[in-house]
């Protein structure tokens, strides 16, 4: 995960929702806003298990925060409603380890590649 890109997306989404760093820290169970500040600045890394919590707290997807999905932060795919954020992490890891292309994954999941391309994903 690129922690700088992750931090930028966390900050952008937090601001869109009108949340302070302190409010986001409370949502995530951190004791102070300084942790959120360090994450947004790319100083601190976030463990993958906590990424799901960030997505929930920011009402977005893991795919958006991880820069796997370039669509708007509040976009939640209607093409594959039964795949949750944890499964997205697993799919991404498998894709990376097996050198599968995005098109191969979409075929495996029986998702129409043309529909995905239409929404800019």
Secondary structure as UniProt FT lines:
FT   HELIX           3..16
FT   TURN            17..18
FT   HELIX           21..28
FT   HELIX           33..40
FT   TURN            41..42
FT   HELIX           48..57
FT   TURN            58..59
FT   HELIX           62..65
FT   TURN            66..67
FT   TURN            73..74
FT   TURN            79..82
FT   HELIX           85..98
FT   HELIX           102..108
FT   TURN            109..110
FT   HELIX           113..118
FT   TURN            119..120
//
